[in-house]
């Protein structure tokens, strides 16, 4: 039988992915995956931790995207 992360573990994995921008999106993703998350994510401490992780992940994801984008050619299109 495959290991299934707990709802809190999965919430932190989703927050760290860089694919969500707020806790509501984490709740939606968890619901889509079959988790019942409302009670688990209701506390202010969990919300604060997830919010910090979302912000950190999104800023590092954006930095990676910027490094991967090629610089525009100053001469314009060929």
ZADREN-831011 format. One record per atom (N, C-alpha, C, CB): residue in three letters; y, z, x; residue number from 1; atom name. Coordinates in nm, 3 decimals, always signed. Glycine has a CB too. Example, Ala and Ser with C-alpha at 12.3 -4.5 7.8 and 13.67 -1.06 7.14 Angstrom:
REC res      c2      c3      c1   n atom
REC ALA  -0.569  +0.780  +1.319   1    N
REC ALA  -0.450  +0.780  +1.230   1   CA
REC ALA  -0.330  +0.780  +1.320   1    C
REC ALA  -0.447  +0.905  +1.131   1   CB
REC SER  -0.225  +0.708  +1.285   2    N
REC SER  -0.106  +0.714  +1.367   2   CA
REC SER  +0.003  +0.787  +1.290   2    C
REC SER  -0.060  +0.572  +1.408   2   CB
! end
This chain:
REC res      c2      c3      c1   n atom
REC UNK  -0.118  +0.000  +0.084   1    N
REC UNK  +0.000  +0.000  +0.000   1   CA
REC UNK  +0.125  +0.000  +0.089   1    C
REC UNK  -0.001  +0.122  -0.096   1   CB
REC UNK  +0.220  -0.085  +0.059   2    N
REC UNK  +0.342  -0.098  +0.138   2   CA
REC UNK  +0.435  +0.020  +0.115   2    C
REC UNK  +0.414  -0.229  +0.105   2   CB
REC UNK  +0.507  +0.056  +0.220   3    N
REC UNK  +0.604  +0.165  +0.211   3   CA
REC UNK  +0.727  +0.117  +0.135   3    C
REC UNK  +0.643  +0.215  +0.352   3   CB
REC UNK  +0.773  +0.197  +0.041   4    N
REC UNK  +0.895  +0.167  -0.033   4   CA
REC UNK  +0.996  +0.278  -0.002   4    C
REC UNK  +0.868  +0.156  -0.188   4   CB
REC UNK  +1.113  +0.243  +0.052   5    N
REC UNK  +1.212  +0.345  +0.084   5   CA
REC UNK  +1.255  +0.421  -0.041   5    C
REC UNK  +1.334  +0.281  +0.151   5   CB
REC UNK  +1.297  +0.545  -0.022   6    N
REC UNK  +1.352  +0.621  -0.133   6   CA
REC UNK  +1.483  +0.557  -0.176   6    C
REC UNK  +1.373  +0.771  -0.095   6   CB
REC UNK  +1.534  +0.595  -0.291   7    N
REC UNK  +1.658  +0.537  -0.341   7   CA
REC UNK  +1.773  +0.563  -0.244   7    C
REC UNK  +1.691  +0.594  -0.480   7   CB
REC UNK  +1.779  +0.681  -0.184   8    N
REC UNK  +1.887  +0.710  -0.089   8   CA
REC UNK  +1.872  +0.629  +0.039   8    C
REC UNK  +1.890  +0.859  -0.057   8   CB
REC UNK  +1.749  +0.619  +0.089   9    N
REC UNK  +1.727  +0.537  +0.209   9   CA
REC UNK  +1.771  +0.393  +0.183   9    C
REC UNK  +1.579  +0.540  +0.251   9   CB
REC UNK  +1.730  +0.339  +0.069  10    N
REC UNK  +1.765  +0.200  +0.037  10   CA
REC UNK  +1.915  +0.184  +0.019  10    C
REC UNK  +1.692  +0.155  -0.090  10   CB
REC UNK  +1.982  +0.283  -0.041  11    N
REC UNK  +2.127  +0.277  -0.058  11   CA
REC UNK  +2.197  +0.267  +0.078  11    C
REC UNK  +2.178  +0.400  -0.135  11   CB
REC UNK  +2.151  +0.346  +0.175  12    N
REC UNK  +2.211  +0.342  +0.308  12   CA
REC UNK  +2.181  +0.211  +0.379  12    C
REC UNK  +2.162  +0.459  +0.392  12   CB
REC UNK  +2.063  +0.157  +0.358  13    N
REC UNK  +2.028  +0.026  +0.417  13   CA
REC UNK  +2.119  -0.082  +0.361  13    C
REC UNK  +1.879  -0.009  +0.389  13   CB
REC UNK  +2.139  -0.080  +0.231  14    N
REC UNK  +2.225  -0.180  +0.167  14   CA
REC UNK  +2.370  -0.164  +0.215  14    C
REC UNK  +2.219  -0.167  +0.013  14   CB
REC UNK  +2.417  -0.039  +0.222  15    N
REC UNK  +2.554  -0.014  +0.268  15   CA
REC UNK  +2.575  -0.066  +0.410  15    C
REC UNK  +2.586  +0.136  +0.261  15   CB
REC UNK  +2.475  -0.050  +0.494  16    N
REC UNK  +2.485  -0.092  +0.634  16   CA
REC UNK  +2.469  -0.242  +0.653  16    C
REC UNK  +2.382  -0.020  +0.717  16   CB
REC UNK  +2.426  -0.312  +0.551  17    N
REC UNK  +2.397  -0.455  +0.563  17   CA
REC UNK  +2.522  -0.541  +0.581  17    C
REC UNK  +2.322  -0.502  +0.442  17   CB
REC UNK  +2.636  -0.490  +0.536  18    N
REC UNK  +2.758  -0.570  +0.540  18   CA
REC UNK  +2.769  -0.667  +0.424  18    C
REC UNK  +2.763  -0.647  +0.669  18   CB
REC UNK  +2.677  -0.658  +0.328  19    N
REC UNK  +2.675  -0.751  +0.216  19   CA
REC UNK  +2.739  -0.697  +0.090  19    C
REC UNK  +2.535  -0.791  +0.186  19   CB
REC UNK  +2.779  -0.572  +0.091  20    N
REC UNK  +2.843  -0.510  -0.026  20   CA
REC UNK  +2.980  -0.459  +0.013  20    C
REC UNK  +2.755  -0.395  -0.083  20   CB
REC UNK  +3.068  -0.449  -0.087  21    N
REC UNK  +3.204  -0.402  -0.057  21   CA
REC UNK  +3.239  -0.272  -0.127  21    C
REC UNK  +3.304  -0.508  -0.096  21   CB
REC UNK  +3.147  -0.220  -0.210  22    N
REC UNK  +3.174  -0.092  -0.276  22   CA
REC UNK  +3.043  -0.032  -0.329  22    C
REC UNK  +3.276  -0.110  -0.392  22   CB
REC UNK  +3.052  +0.091  -0.374  23    N
REC UNK  +2.934  +0.163  -0.420  23   CA
REC UNK  +2.878  +0.102  -0.549  23    C
REC UNK  +2.967  +0.311  -0.443  23   CB
REC UNK  +2.966  +0.048  -0.631  24    N
REC UNK  +2.918  -0.018  -0.754  24   CA
REC UNK  +2.821  -0.131  -0.719  24    C
REC UNK  +3.038  -0.073  -0.836  24   CB
REC UNK  +2.851  -0.206  -0.615  25    N
REC UNK  +2.762  -0.315  -0.574  25   CA
REC UNK  +2.629  -0.262  -0.521  25    C
REC UNK  +2.829  -0.402  -0.468  25   CB
REC UNK  +2.632  -0.145  -0.457  26    N
REC UNK  +2.506  -0.082  -0.414  26   CA
REC UNK  +2.423  -0.046  -0.536  26    C
REC UNK  +2.534  +0.044  -0.327  26   CB
REC UNK  +2.487  +0.014  -0.636  27    N
REC UNK  +2.416  +0.051  -0.758  27   CA
REC UNK  +2.353  -0.071  -0.824  27    C
REC UNK  +2.510  +0.122  -0.856  27   CB
REC UNK  +2.430  -0.181  -0.830  28    N
REC UNK  +2.379  -0.304  -0.890  28   CA
REC UNK  +2.258  -0.357  -0.812  28    C
REC UNK  +2.489  -0.412  -0.895  28   CB
REC UNK  +2.267  -0.356  -0.680  29    N
REC UNK  +2.156  -0.404  -0.597  29   CA
REC UNK  +2.033  -0.317  -0.618  29    C
REC UNK  +2.196  -0.406  -0.449  29   CB
REC UNK  +2.052  -0.186  -0.622  30    N
REC UNK  +1.940  -0.095  -0.642  30   CA
REC UNK  +1.876  -0.118  -0.779  30    C
REC UNK  +1.987  +0.050  -0.629  30   CB
REC UNK  +1.958  -0.137  -0.880  31    N
REC UNK  +1.906  -0.162  -1.015  31   CA
REC UNK  +1.824  -0.292  -1.017  31    C
REC UNK  +2.022  -0.170  -1.117  31   CB
REC UNK  +1.874  -0.394  -0.950  32    N
REC UNK  +1.804  -0.522  -0.942  32   CA
REC UNK  +1.668  -0.505  -0.874  32    C
REC UNK  +1.889  -0.625  -0.865  32   CB
REC UNK  +1.661  -0.414  -0.776  33    N
REC UNK  +1.537  -0.389  -0.704  33   CA
REC UNK  +1.444  -0.291  -0.776  33    C
REC UNK  +1.568  -0.337  -0.565  33   CB
REC UNK  +1.486  -0.241  -0.892  34    N
REC UNK  +1.400  -0.154  -0.970  34   CA
REC UNK  +1.419  -0.005  -0.946  34    C
REC UNK  +1.261  -0.187  -0.943  34   CB
REC UNK  +1.525  +0.031  -0.876  35    N
REC UNK  +1.554  +0.172  -0.852  35   CA
REC UNK  +1.643  +0.227  -0.964  35    C
REC UNK  +1.622  +0.191  -0.715  35   CB
REC UNK  +1.631  +0.357  -0.990  36    N
REC UNK  +1.722  +0.427  -1.080  36   CA
REC UNK  +1.812  +0.513  -0.992  36    C
REC UNK  +1.644  +0.514  -1.186  36   CB
REC UNK  +1.938  +0.471  -0.975  37    N
REC UNK  +2.023  +0.530  -0.872  37   CA
REC UNK  +2.135  +0.619  -0.923  37    C
REC UNK  +2.080  +0.423  -0.792  37   CB
REC UNK  +2.165  +0.617  -1.049  38    N
REC UNK  +2.284  +0.687  -1.099  38   CA
REC UNK  +2.291  +0.832  -1.054  38    C
REC UNK  +2.287  +0.682  -1.250  38   CB
REC UNK  +2.187  +0.909  -1.076  39    N
REC UNK  +2.190  +1.051  -1.041  39   CA
REC UNK  +2.195  +1.072  -0.889  39    C
REC UNK  +2.068  +1.123  -1.098  39   CB
REC UNK  +2.132  +0.984  -0.814  40    N
REC UNK  +2.125  +0.999  -0.669  40   CA
REC UNK  +2.257  +0.968  -0.600  40    C
REC UNK  +2.017  +0.911  -0.614  40   CB
REC UNK  +2.337  +0.881  -0.658  41    N
REC UNK  +2.461  +0.839  -0.594  41   CA
REC UNK  +2.585  +0.898  -0.660  41    C
REC UNK  +2.471  +0.689  -0.594  41   CB
REC UNK  +2.566  +0.998  -0.744  42    N
REC UNK  +2.677  +1.053  -0.821  42   CA
REC UNK  +2.762  +1.152  -0.742  42    C
REC UNK  +2.626  +1.120  -0.945  42   CB
REC UNK  +2.708  +1.214  -0.641  43    N
REC UNK  +2.780  +1.319  -0.569  43   CA
REC UNK  +2.891  +1.266  -0.480  43    C
REC UNK  +2.685  +1.398  -0.486  43   CB
REC UNK  +2.997  +1.345  -0.463  44    N
REC UNK  +3.110  +1.301  -0.380  44   CA
REC UNK  +3.073  +1.287  -0.232  44    C
REC UNK  +3.225  +1.398  -0.394  44   CB
REC UNK  +2.983  +1.369  -0.182  45    N
REC UNK  +2.946  +1.360  -0.040  45   CA
REC UNK  +2.872  +1.230  -0.011  45    C
REC UNK  +2.859  +1.481  +0.001  45   CB
REC UNK  +2.777  +1.195  -0.097  46    N
REC UNK  +2.702  +1.069  -0.079  46   CA
REC UNK  +2.796  +0.950  -0.093  46    C
REC UNK  +2.587  +1.059  -0.183  46   CB
REC UNK  +2.883  +0.954  -0.193  47    N
REC UNK  +2.979  +0.844  -0.213  47   CA
REC UNK  +3.068  +0.826  -0.091  47    C
REC UNK  +3.065  +0.871  -0.338  47   CB
REC UNK  +3.112  +0.936  -0.034  48    N
REC UNK  +3.199  +0.930  +0.084  48   CA
REC UNK  +3.123  +0.872  +0.204  48    C
REC UNK  +3.254  +1.071  +0.119  48   CB
REC UNK  +2.999  +0.917  +0.224  49    N
REC UNK  +2.919  +0.865  +0.335  49   CA
REC UNK  +2.892  +0.716  +0.320  49    C
REC UNK  +2.787  +0.942  +0.345  49   CB
REC UNK  +2.854  +0.676  +0.200  50    N
REC UNK  +2.827  +0.534  +0.177  50   CA
REC UNK  +2.953  +0.450  +0.192  50    C
REC UNK  +2.767  +0.514  +0.037  50   CB
REC UNK  +3.066  +0.502  +0.143  51    N
REC UNK  +3.193  +0.430  +0.157  51   CA
REC UNK  +3.231  +0.408  +0.302  51    C
REC UNK  +3.303  +0.506  +0.087  51   CB
REC UNK  +3.213  +0.510  +0.384  52    N
REC UNK  +3.243  +0.497  +0.528  52   CA
REC UNK  +3.151  +0.394  +0.592  52    C
REC UNK  +3.229  +0.632  +0.599  52   CB
REC UNK  +3.024  +0.398  +0.556  53    N
REC UNK  +2.928  +0.303  +0.612  53   CA
REC UNK  +2.959  +0.160  +0.568  53    C
REC UNK  +2.786  +0.341  +0.572  53   CB
REC UNK  +2.997  +0.143  +0.443  54    N
REC UNK  +3.035  +0.010  +0.394  54   CA
REC UNK  +3.154  -0.044  +0.474  54    C
REC UNK  +3.070  +0.016  +0.243  54   CB
REC UNK  +3.256  +0.037  +0.489  55    N
REC UNK  +3.376  -0.008  +0.563  55   CA
REC UNK  +3.342  -0.042  +0.708  55    C
REC UNK  +3.485  +0.101  +0.560  55   CB
REC UNK  +3.265  +0.043  +0.773  56    N
REC UNK  +3.227  +0.017  +0.912  56   CA
REC UNK  +3.142  -0.109  +0.923  56    C
REC UNK  +3.151  +0.138  +0.970  56   CB
REC UNK  +3.048  -0.126  +0.833  57    N
REC UNK  +2.960  -0.243  +0.837  57   CA
REC UNK  +3.036  -0.371  +0.807  57    C
REC UNK  +2.847  -0.227  +0.737  57   CB
REC UNK  +3.126  -0.366  +0.711  58    N
REC UNK  +3.204  -0.485  +0.678  58   CA
REC UNK  +3.298  -0.523  +0.790  58    C
REC UNK  +3.283  -0.464  +0.550  58   CB
REC UNK  +3.357  -0.427  +0.857  59    N
REC UNK  +3.447  -0.461  +0.967  59   CA
REC UNK  +3.369  -0.517  +1.085  59    C
REC UNK  +3.529  -0.338  +1.011  59   CB
REC UNK  +3.251  -0.464  +1.114  60    N
REC UNK  +3.173  -0.519  +1.225  60   CA
REC UNK  +3.113  -0.655  +1.187  60    C
REC UNK  +3.061  -0.422  +1.265  60   CB
REC UNK  +3.078  -0.673  +1.061  61    N
REC UNK  +3.028  -0.803  +1.014  61   CA
REC UNK  +3.137  -0.907  +1.026  61    C
REC UNK  +2.976  -0.793  +0.869  61   CB
REC UNK  +3.258  -0.871  +0.985  62    N
REC UNK  +3.371  -0.964  +0.995  62   CA
REC UNK  +3.400  -0.998  +1.141  62    C
REC UNK  +3.496  -0.904  +0.928  62   CB
REC UNK  +3.392  -0.900  +1.229  63    N
REC UNK  +3.416  -0.925  +1.372  63   CA
REC UNK  +3.310  -1.022  +1.426  63    C
REC UNK  +3.414  -0.792  +1.452  63   CB
REC UNK  +3.184  -1.006  +1.384  64    N
REC UNK  +3.079  -1.098  +1.428  64   CA
REC UNK  +3.106  -1.239  +1.378  64    C
REC UNK  +2.941  -1.051  +1.381  64   CB
REC UNK  +3.149  -1.252  +1.253  65    N
REC UNK  +3.179  -1.384  +1.197  65   CA
REC UNK  +3.292  -1.451  +1.274  65    C
REC UNK  +3.216  -1.373  +1.048  65   CB
REC UNK  +3.395  -1.373  +1.306  66    N
REC UNK  +3.509  -1.430  +1.379  66   CA
REC UNK  +3.467  -1.478  +1.517  66    C
REC UNK  +3.621  -1.326  +1.392  66   CB
REC UNK  +3.378  -1.404  +1.583  67    N
REC UNK  +3.331  -1.446  +1.716  67   CA
REC UNK  +3.245  -1.571  +1.707  67    C
REC UNK  +3.253  -1.334  +1.783  67   CB
REC UNK  +3.177  -1.592  +1.595  68    N
REC UNK  +3.087  -1.705  +1.581  68   CA
REC UNK  +3.159  -1.833  +1.536  68    C
REC UNK  +2.977  -1.670  +1.483  68   CB
REC UNK  +3.275  -1.820  +1.475  69    N
REC UNK  +3.345  -1.939  +1.428  69   CA
REC UNK  +3.404  -2.014  +1.546  69    C
REC UNK  +3.456  -1.901  +1.328  69   CB
REC UNK  +3.385  -2.144  +1.551  70    N
REC UNK  +3.445  -2.221  +1.660  70   CA
REC UNK  +3.595  -2.229  +1.642  70    C
REC UNK  +3.385  -2.362  +1.666  70   CB
REC UNK  +3.664  -2.234  +1.753  71    N
REC UNK  +3.810  -2.247  +1.748  71   CA
REC UNK  +3.847  -2.386  +1.701  71    C
REC UNK  +3.873  -2.216  +1.886  71   CB
REC UNK  +3.954  -2.395  +1.625  72    N
REC UNK  +4.000  -2.525  +1.575  72   CA
REC UNK  +4.054  -2.607  +1.691  72    C
REC UNK  +4.110  -2.508  +1.466  72   CB
REC UNK  +4.028  -2.735  +1.685  73    N
REC UNK  +4.077  -2.828  +1.786  73   CA
REC UNK  +4.227  -2.848  +1.766  73    C
REC UNK  +4.001  -2.965  +1.778  73   CB
REC UNK  +4.306  -2.824  +1.868  74    N
REC UNK  +4.451  -2.835  +1.860  74   CA
REC UNK  +4.496  -2.978  +1.834  74    C
REC UNK  +4.515  -2.784  +1.989  74   CB
REC UNK  +4.412  -3.075  +1.869  75    N
REC UNK  +4.448  -3.215  +1.851  75   CA
REC UNK  +4.425  -3.268  +1.710  75    C
REC UNK  +4.372  -3.298  +1.948  75   CB
REC UNK  +4.369  -3.189  +1.625  76    N
REC UNK  +4.342  -3.233  +1.489  76   CA
REC UNK  +4.211  -3.308  +1.478  76    C
REC UNK  +4.454  -3.321  +1.440  76   CB
REC UNK  +4.182  -3.364  +1.363  77    N
REC UNK  +4.053  -3.434  +1.343  77   CA
REC UNK  +4.049  -3.564  +1.425  77    C
REC UNK  +4.030  -3.467  +1.192  77   CB
REC UNK  +3.930  -3.600  +1.464  78    N
REC UNK  +3.912  -3.722  +1.544  78   CA
REC UNK  +3.906  -3.844  +1.458  78    C
REC UNK  +3.787  -3.713  +1.627  78   CB
! end
